[in-house]
Amino acid sequence: MEIVYLGLGANLNAPREQLENAVVALRGLPHSEFIALSHHYASKPMGPQDQPDYVNAVAAIKTALSPEQLLDLTQKIELEHGRVRKKERWGPRTLDIDILLFGEQIINTERLTVPHYGLTEREFVVYPLLEIAPNLLLPSGKKLNTITATLALNELQQLPL
């Protein structure tokens, strides 16, 4: 079983509810155990600014699934929650589930890059991940808690429960 960290994000159709429904679906993944969930965080969109703010969180699971099997299942969850895949990057979406880390694996395939390519540059990933894994050592050998020293908050706000 590998420990996997998943980034969750939404900014359409009741984003907090979308994340809560995604967590219910993640809890039901086969050959997997749900471990932890960060608070929800409000963040500004990365891409076009003419879209609603995002709600983000990070979840941790233990899984016996392969990275590709997990990717297939998380993409299925996204589709079941109204996700429409467009060529536009960083556009509005009902649900986004990113595989941030898959154990200590480094994966570079046509479909999947792990660690997630933006993991250390995105406050809406680093701070929620730090909340649930404060002593995390990244596959690069870098400690997650050292990244916050140079990573701006960009108006990131932890939301009340």
N, C-alpha and C positions, 0 to 999 in steps of 0.2 A: 504494500500500500504506500502510495506517495502522498505527501502533503502538497496540496495545490491551492494557490491563491487566485481568486477570481475578482476582477474589477467589474462592478455593476454601475450602469448609468442610464438615465432616462430624462427626457425633458418634454415629453408629450403625453397627453391622456392620463393625467393624474400620476406624475412621476413617482411619488412616494409609494403609492399603491402598486405601481408597476414593479418597483423593487421588492416590495413585500410579497407580491405574487411570484416573482422570480425566485425568491428564497424558498417559498413553499415547493416550487418545482425542483430546486436544487436539493432540497431535503429528500426528495423522492428518487434521486438518481440511483440506478442500480450499482451494486458493488461499491458503494460509497457511503461515507459517514460525514454528516455536516458537523463542523467543529466550532466555528465562530463567525460572528458578523460584527462589523464595525458599526458605529453610529452612521446615520445619514448625514451627508454634507451637501450644502448648496455651493455651486461653483458657476463661474461665468463660462460661456461656451468657448471652446478653443477656436473654432472656425468662424463662420459668418456670425456677426454680432446681432443680426436681425432675427434672432430666435430666442426662445425662453431660456432662462438659466437651467442648469442641470441639477439633478439630485444624484449623488454618487455614494457608493459604499464599497467595501471589500469583504468578501466572504472567504473562509478557509474550509476546505474539505479534505478528507482522506479518501483516496480512491484506488481501486485495482484496475480501473479503466486505462486504456492506452491514451496518449495525448490526442490522437485522431478520433478515437471513440468519444472522448469528452468533448472535443470540438463539435462533432456531429450533434451530440445531445444538447449542448448549450445553444447552438444555432437553431435547433428545433424549438427550444424554449423561446428564443427571440421571435421566431416566426409565429408561434402560438400566441404571443403577446403583441402581435400587430407590427412587428418589425418589417420594414420594406427596405431591401438592400438597393441602394442607388450608387451611381458612380461618384457622386459628390461625397468628399470626405468631410467629416466633422459637421455634418448637417444634423438637423433635428431628428430624433428617433424616439420610439416608444420604449425600446429596451436595447441595451448593449451589454453583452457579457464577454469580457476579455479574459483569456487565460494569461495571468501575469507571470506566475512561476509554477513550474511543474517539478516538484522536488528540487534537485540540484541539476536537472537536465538543461542542456543547451540544445535547442531545436531550431533548425533553419530549413524549412521545407517550403514548397510553393504555397501551402495553405496555412502554415503556422510558424510564428517566430516567438520563441520563449528563451530567455525572459522577454516579455513584451517590450517592443522597441522604444516605447515612450515612458516606461516605468519610472525611471529616475528623474524625469523632467516634468512630471505632472503632479502638481500639488494635490489634486483630487484623487490621486492614487497613493502617493507616498504617505500622506498624513493618516488616511484610514487604515492603510496597511501597517503603519507604525503602531497604531492603536491596538491592533490584535496580535502583532508580532514584533514587540519592541526590541528584541535582541536578534532579529533576523539578519543572517549573513547571506548576501546575494551570491550567485554562482561566480561573479567576478572577483569575489573575495572582499568586496566592500561591505561595510556595515550599513544597514538601512538608516540607522539613527544618525549617521554622519552626513547624510544627504540634506537633511533639513537645515543645516547651517548655511547653505547657499541657495536654498529653494524658496522663492517668494510665495507668500500665501495667496496673492492675487484675489483678495476678497473671499477666500474660502471660509465658510462658516459651518460649524457643527450645528446640526438641527436638533431641537429638543425632541425627546422620545414621544 
